[in-house]
Amino acid sequence: MSTPDIAPDAARSAHPVPVPHAAPDARPLVALRLVVNNHPGVMSHVCGLFARRAFNVEAILCTPVNGGEVSRIWLLVVDDERLEQMVRQVRKLHDVLDVRRQPAGGEAFARLADCMAAWESETAG
């Protein structure tokens, strides 16, 4: 069993931070589109469900719709054998009104990240 590579600065700390590596076999991604009641704590409930099951969320986008009564949350996740169960559990959350699976390659999230980086550059002062 090999140990993960450790970032140089982290090697001296009490809690080493593994250096991320690209996966040799890229797993397919899927986008989950959730429509949720828009109030404090909803994102925490959704993300907490994924965290409790050690299911990584690769990207998140959340926007209010319909005047702010509801929000649309896009989650980019790996499409693996656990995903169907995760979708069933997300649907059971009180404030989740709808869940839809859609194919995703991550391009939209990458474009959004580029837009946010440009915005941050413009607004940095």
N, C-alpha and C positions, 0 to 999 in steps of 0.2 A: 504494500500500500504506500503510495507516494504522498508527500505532504504538498499542499499548495504553495506556489510561489508567494512570497510576502513582499509587499512594497517596502523599499529601503527605510523610510521614516517609520513605518509601522513595526519594523523588526525590533525597534528599541522600546516600543510601547507595551503596556500590559495586555492589550487586546490587539494582536496583529490583524491587519486587514488584508485579505487575499487579493491578489492582482487578478482582475477579470481576464479571461481568455476567450477568444472566439470559439464557439462550439464547432468541432470538426464536422458534425452532421447537423446542419441547420434544420431545426424542427419547424413545421408549418405554423404560421400565425393565423389567428382568427380575431375578428373584432366583435365584441359584444356591445350591442346598443341597448342601453337601459333608459327607460323613461321613469323618473322618480318624482315623488313629492319634493318640492324645493323648500327645505328648512334645515336649520343647523343640526348636524349629526348624521345626516343621511350618507354622506361620503364615508364617514368613519364606519358606519355599519356595513357598507358594501366592502370597503377595503379590509375591515376586520375579519369578515367572512373568509376572504381569500387568504389573509395572513394566518388565521387559525388553522388552515388546512395546508399551509406551506405551499401555496399556489402563487407563483410570481406573476405580477402584472407588469408587462413590459412598457406600457404607456397608458396615460389617462388624459381624457379631454372632457370637460364638463361645461355646458353652457345652459343658461336659463332659456326657456321657451314659453310661449303663451303668456306674456306679461310677467313672468317670474313665478307663476304658481307651480310649475313643474320644471324640471331640468332634464336634459339629455346627457347621459354619461356614456362615453365611448371608452371601452377597455380593450387594449390590445394584449392578447394572451396566447400562450402556446397551445396548440390544438393537440392535446394528448388524451389518453384513456380516461382521465379524471374529469375532463371538461363537462361532459353531459351531466354528471352528478353536481358539479359546481353550478351549472345553469339552473338545475332543479332547485337547489338551495337558495340561489339568488332570487328566484321567483317567489319563494316563501317569505322573503323579507317584507315587513309591513308596508314600507313606503315605496316599494318597487311596483310600478304599474304595468310595465311591459319589458320583456327581454327578447332580443332578436340576435341571432348569430349571422354574421356576414363574413364572407371571405375577405382576407386582408393580407397585403404584403408589407404593410407598414409604410408605404410611400406617403400617404396623407399625413401620418404622424411625423415623418421625416421633414416634409415640407413645412408643417406647422412649427417644428423645432427651429428650422431655418428662419422662419418669419419672426419667431420670438427672439432669436439671437440678434437679428437685425434691429428689432424694436429696442432691445436692451442696449445695443450700441448707440442708437440714436438718443435714448433718454438718459444715458450715463452722463453725469455732469461733474 
